[in-house]
Amino acid sequence: MSSFNLSVLLNPLSVHRSMMTRTNWRTSSLEDTAGNTTLLDPTGVMSGLVGADNQFGMTFNNPDSTMQGLLTSIYDIGCAIGCLLSLVIGHQFGRRKMIMAGGSIMIIGTVILGSSYTTAQFLVGRVVTGLGNGINSSTAPAYQSELARPEMRGMLLSAQGTRFPISFQAFFAIFLVLQMIPLPDSPRWLCEQDRSDEAASVLARLQMDQPANQSHPGVVHLRRQTETSIEIESAGGPFEYKELWSGGQMGNLRRMILAAVVNIQQQFTGSNMINYYAPIVYQNAMHLSRNLSLILGGCTSLTYLVGSIIPLWSMDKFGRRASLMFSAAGLCFCFVMTAILLSIGTTSCAYAATVFVFIFQLFLGIGYLPVPW
């Protein structure tokens, strides 16, 4: 086992290089996957806070349904702003710096949320936290896909009191920022910045077979593949936003429409309603007690987690299109059965409808949760 010498201890850059020399495709991608925990809005936190006679309600003057909806949904406004900001400046600063910035903004947002005693401050905290999450959610998948081996991308991209749970969100953001420090910029971004030698060095460190250098056949192949792809995409001059509205050789308009439609479909699945308001739905629509509704809401979130694990195995095996079709069919079936059971109006049917909400989460995890990302 090798040991660090004094020069290594005095030179953080050498520590970084030493760590990266032992880093391969799998470990780098899994580290980034762990960071994707920050991409998840704390829906479990909000679903347990809104609509209840608790400390949250007393602190914020028992917000009505309209204000509850605003407190919840304004987070997504911040996410949208963060995504647009990444579109404008993300390419300039690179994936790594943008993810670190997004995590830092989320930390600031959770501090604002955790110290909130007024509705206005809480709303600001939600927007700021959403802003950071929007930056991360639009940057981390690209960073991960550019570091991961092609055959692993589907699997890896499928893997992202009152004040304590709100403030605890900062833990994952801090973890994300710290874990990004030793990681490199993505090879593709480095090539785009005319830093191909650095890109080759990163590719060499990411090879499964070590030691590897820039002349390794796998490194040469991936470098040439990346540079060729960039040359094709940049043919005719630098990228301009107007290209998004024209077909052209790259089919930019078609790609943009497909990406937008899939994301719109994801929102139309009704998943946000269930994940944000599960306890309220159980209490009001299924007439269950508040305590039981909270317990079922927590179990619903756990089922959501289980459902997100399924595509780690299925995504690369069956493909994105088949996963979406199967997921859509399952979601439709769950909605139909829930509506039929609730229309009967008995307690036993309400419990049966609850079961289909859990099954809904599994079908969501198979397709419409991971594929849009």
C-alpha positions in Angstrom: 0.0 0.0 0.0 1.5 3.3 -1.0 1.7 6.2 1.5 1.5 10.0 1.0 4.8 11.9 1.3 5.2 15.4 2.6 4.8 17.0 -0.8 1.5 15.4 -1.3 0.3 16.6 2.1 1.3 20.1 1.2 -0.1 20.1 -2.3 -3.9 19.6 -2.5 -3.7 19.3 -6.3 -1.5 16.3 -6.0 -4.0 14.7 -3.6 -6.7 15.4 -6.2 -4.6 13.8 -8.9 -3.8 10.8 -6.7 -7.5 10.2 -6.0 -8.4 10.6 -9.7 -5.7 8.2 -10.8 -7.6 5.4 -8.9 -11.0 6.6 -10.1 -12.8 4.6 -12.9 -16.0 4.8 -14.8 -18.0 3.0 -12.2 -16.9 4.8 -9.1 -17.1 8.3 -10.6 -20.6 7.6 -11.9 -21.8 6.1 -8.6 -20.5 9.1 -6.7 -22.5 11.4 -9.0 -25.5 9.2 -8.5 -25.2 9.6 -4.8 -25.2 13.4 -5.4 -28.5 13.1 -7.3 -30.3 12.8 -3.9 -30.4 16.6 -4.0 -32.4 16.6 -7.2 -35.4 15.4 -5.3 -37.7 18.1 -3.9 -38.5 17.3 -0.3 -42.0 16.2 -1.2 -42.2 14.0 1.9 -41.5 17.0 4.1 -44.1 19.3 2.5 -46.7 16.5 2.3 -46.4 16.0 6.1 -46.6 19.7 6.9 -49.4 21.1 4.8 -53.1 20.5 5.6 -52.4 19.7 9.3 -53.0 21.3 12.6 -49.4 21.4 13.6 -46.5 23.7 14.4 -46.1 24.6 10.7 -49.7 25.7 10.6 -49.5 27.8 13.7 -46.2 29.4 12.7 -47.6 30.5 9.3 -51.1 31.5 10.4 -52.8 28.3 9.3 -52.6 28.8 5.5 -55.7 28.0 3.5 -55.7 25.7 0.5 -54.7 28.5 -1.9 -51.6 29.5 0.2 -50.7 25.8 0.8 -50.7 25.3 -3.0 -48.5 28.4 -3.4 -46.1 27.4 -0.6 -45.7 24.0 -2.4 -45.7 25.0 -6.1 -43.5 28.1 -5.9 -40.6 25.7 -5.4 -41.1 24.6 -9.1 -40.9 28.2 -10.2 -37.4 28.4 -8.7 -36.6 25.1 -10.4 -37.7 26.5 -13.8 -35.5 29.6 -13.3 -32.6 27.4 -12.4 -33.0 25.3 -15.5 -33.2 28.4 -17.7 -30.1 29.8 -16.0 -28.2 26.6 -16.7 -29.2 26.9 -20.4 -27.7 30.4 -20.6 -24.5 30.1 -18.6 -24.0 26.4 -18.0 -21.8 25.8 -21.1 -19.6 28.7 -20.1 -18.7 27.4 -16.6 -19.0 23.7 -17.1 -21.0 20.9 -15.4 -18.8 20.5 -12.3 -18.9 24.2 -11.3 -22.6 24.5 -12.0 -23.4 21.5 -9.8 -21.3 22.9 -7.0 -23.0 26.3 -7.4 -26.5 24.6 -7.4 -25.6 22.8 -4.2 -24.4 25.9 -2.6 -27.6 27.8 -3.5 -29.6 25.0 -2.1 -27.7 25.3 1.2 -28.5 29.0 1.3 -32.2 28.2 0.6 -32.4 25.6 3.4 -30.9 28.2 5.8 -33.6 30.6 4.8 -36.3 28.0 5.2 -35.1 26.7 8.5 -35.0 30.1 10.0 -38.4 31.2 8.6 -41.1 32.6 10.9 -43.0 34.5 8.2 -44.8 33.3 5.1 -42.8 35.7 2.9 -39.4 34.4 4.1 -40.6 30.8 3.6 -41.6 31.6 0.1 -38.2 33.2 -0.6 -36.5 30.1 0.8 -38.6 27.8 -1.4 -37.7 29.8 -4.5 -34.0 29.9 -3.6 -33.9 26.2 -2.9 -35.7 25.5 -6.1 -33.3 27.6 -8.0 -30.4 25.5 -6.8 -32.3 22.3 -7.5 -33.1 23.5 -11.0 -29.5 24.1 -11.7 -28.6 20.6 -10.5 -31.5 18.8 -12.1 -30.5 20.2 -15.5 -26.8 19.7 -15.1 -26.2 16.5 -13.1 -27.8 14.1 -15.7 -25.6 15.6 -18.5 -22.5 15.4 -16.3 -23.2 11.9 -15.4 -23.9 10.7 -18.9 -20.7 12.3 -20.1 -18.7 10.4 -17.5 -20.5 7.1 -17.7 -19.8 4.2 -20.1 -22.5 4.1 -22.8 -23.9 0.7 -21.7 -24.3 2.0 -18.1 -26.0 5.4 -18.8 -29.6 4.2 -18.6 -29.0 2.5 -15.3 -27.1 5.4 -13.7 -29.5 8.1 -15.0 -32.4 6.2 -13.5 -30.7 6.1 -10.0 -31.6 10.8 -8.6 -40.2 18.7 14.4 -41.0 21.3 11.5 -37.6 23.1 11.2 -35.3 20.0 11.4 -36.7 18.2 8.3 -36.7 21.4 6.4 -33.2 22.3 7.4 -31.9 18.7 7.0 -32.2 19.2 3.2 -28.9 21.0 3.5 -27.1 17.8 4.4 -27.5 16.4 0.9 -26.5 19.7 -0.7 -23.4 19.9 1.5 -22.6 16.3 0.6 -23.0 17.1 -3.1 -20.7 20.1 -3.0 -18.0 18.2 -1.1 -18.1 15.2 -3.4 -17.7 17.3 -6.5 -14.4 18.8 -5.3 -12.2 15.8 -6.3 -14.2 15.0 -9.4 -13.0 16.3 -12.9 -14.9 18.3 -15.5 -16.5 16.0 -18.1 -14.4 15.0 -21.1 -17.0 16.4 -23.5 -17.0 19.8 -22.0 -13.2 19.9 -21.9 -13.1 19.0 -25.6 -15.6 21.8 -26.3 -13.2 24.2 -24.6 -10.3 23.0 -26.8 -8.7 21.2 -23.9 -8.6 17.8 -25.5 -5.4 16.7 -23.7 -7.1 17.2 -20.4 -10.1 15.3 -21.6 -7.9 12.4 -22.6 -6.3 12.5 -19.2 -9.7 12.3 -17.5 -10.8 9.4 -19.9 -7.6 7.6 -19.0 -8.3 7.9 -15.3 -11.9 6.6 -15.8 -10.8 3.4 -17.5 -11.7 0.2 -15.7 -8.3 -1.3 -16.6 -5.6 0.5 -14.8 -2.9 1.8 -15.3 -4.1 3.5 -18.5 -2.7 6.5 -20.3 -3.8 8.8 -23.1 -2.6 6.3 -25.7 -4.8 3.5 -24.4 -7.0 2.2 -27.2 -10.2 2.8 -25.3 -9.1 6.4 -24.5 -8.1 7.1 -28.1 -11.5 5.7 -29.3 -13.6 7.7 -26.9 -11.6 10.9 -27.5 -12.0 10.5 -31.3 -15.7 9.7 -30.9 -16.3 12.8 -28.7 -14.4 15.1 -30.9 -16.2 13.8 -34.0 -19.5 14.3 -32.4 -18.7 17.9 -31.5 -17.4 18.6 -35.0 -20.7 17.4 -36.5 -22.8 19.4 -34.1 -20.8 22.6 -34.5 -20.6 22.4 -38.3 -21.6 25.7 -39.8 -20.4 27.8 -36.8 -21.1 28.1 -33.1 -24.4 27.1 -31.7 -27.2 29.7 -31.8 -30.5 29.5 -30.0 -32.4 30.0 -33.2 -31.2 26.6 -34.3 -33.7 25.1 -31.7 -36.5 26.3 -33.9 -35.3 24.9 -37.1 -35.0 21.3 -38.3 -31.6 21.1 -39.9 -29.3 18.2 -40.2 -29.3 17.6 -36.4 -33.1 17.8 -36.1 -32.9 20.2 -33.2 -36.6 21.2 -33.3 -37.8 17.6 -33.2 -35.4 16.8 -30.3 -36.6 19.8 -28.4 -40.3 18.9 -28.9 -39.7 15.3 -27.9 -37.9 16.3 -24.7 -40.6 18.9 -23.9 -43.5 16.6 -24.5 -42.1 13.8 -22.4 -41.6 16.2 -19.5 -45.1 17.5 -19.9 -46.4 14.0 -19.9 -44.5 13.4 -16.7 -46.4 16.2 -15.0 -49.7 15.0 -16.4 -49.3 11.6 -14.7 -50.5 13.2 -11.4 -47.3 12.1 -9.6 -46.8 15.6 -8.0 -50.3 15.6 -6.5 -49.7 12.2 -4.9 -46.2 13.0 -3.7 -47.0 16.4 -2.4 -50.5 15.9 -1.0 -50.6 12.1 -0.3 -51.8 12.6 3.4 -54.4 15.1 2.4 -55.7 12.8 -0.4 -55.9 9.8 2.0 -57.6 11.9 4.6 -60.1 13.8 2.4 -60.8 11.5 -0.6 -60.5 8.2 1.3 -61.8 9.4 4.7 -58.9 7.9 6.7 -57.7 9.4 10.0 -54.9 12.0 10.0 -52.4 9.8 11.7 -53.1 6.9 9.4 -52.9 9.2 6.4 -49.5 10.5 7.5 -48.2 6.9 7.9 -49.5 5.9 4.5 -48.0 9.1 3.1 -44.6 8.0 4.4 -45.1 4.5 3.0 -46.1 6.0 -0.4 -42.8 7.8 -0.5 -40.9 4.6 0.3 -42.8 2.9 -2.5 -41.7 5.8 -4.7 -38.1 4.9 -3.7 -38.6 1.2 -4.5 -40.1 2.1 -7.9 -37.1 4.2 -8.7 -34.8 1.2 -8.2 -36.6 -1.0 -10.9 -35.2 0.9 -13.9 -31.7 0.3 -12.7 -32.3 -3.2 -14.1 -34.9 -2.7 -16.8 -34.0 0.6 -18.5 -31.1 -0.6 -20.6 -32.7 -4.0 -21.2 -36.0 -2.9 -22.6 -35.3 0.7 -23.7 -36.8 4.1 -23.1 -39.8 3.8 -25.4 -41.0 0.4 -24.1 -40.5 1.6 -20.5 -42.7 4.7 -21.2 -45.4 2.7 -22.9 -45.5 0.1 -20.1 -45.4 2.8 -17.4 -48.3 4.8 -19.1 -50.5 1.7 -19.3 -49.9 0.8 -15.7 -50.6 4.4 -14.5 -53.8 4.5 -16.5 -55.0 1.2 -15.0 -54.2 2.4 -11.4 -56.2 5.6 -12.0 -59.2 3.7 -13.4 -59.2 1.2 -10.5 -58.8 4.0 -7.9 -61.8 5.9 -9.4 -64.0 2.8 -9.5 -63.2 1.8 -5.9 -63.7 5.3 -4.5 -67.0 5.7 -6.2 -68.3 2.7 -4.2 -67.6 4.6 -1.0 -67.0 1.8 1.5 -64.1 1.6 3.9 -62.8 -1.6 2.4 -62.8 -0.1 -1.1 -60.9 3.0 0.2 -58.2 0.6 1.5 -58.2 -1.1 -1.8 -57.8 2.2 -3.6 -54.9 3.0 -1.4 -53.2 -0.2 -2.6 -53.5 1.1 -6.2 -51.8 4.3 -5.2 -48.8 2.3 -4.1 -48.9 0.3 -7.3 -49.1 3.6 -9.1 -45.7 4.6 -7.6 -44.1 1.4 -8.9 -45.4 2.0 -12.5 -44.2 5.6 -12.2 -40.7 4.5 -11.3 -40.5 2.1 -14.2 -40.8 4.7 -16.9 -42.1 8.3 -16.4 -39.9 9.0 -13.4 -36.5 8.3 -14.9 -36.9 8.6 -18.7 -37.5 12.4 -18.9 -34.3 13.0 -17.0 
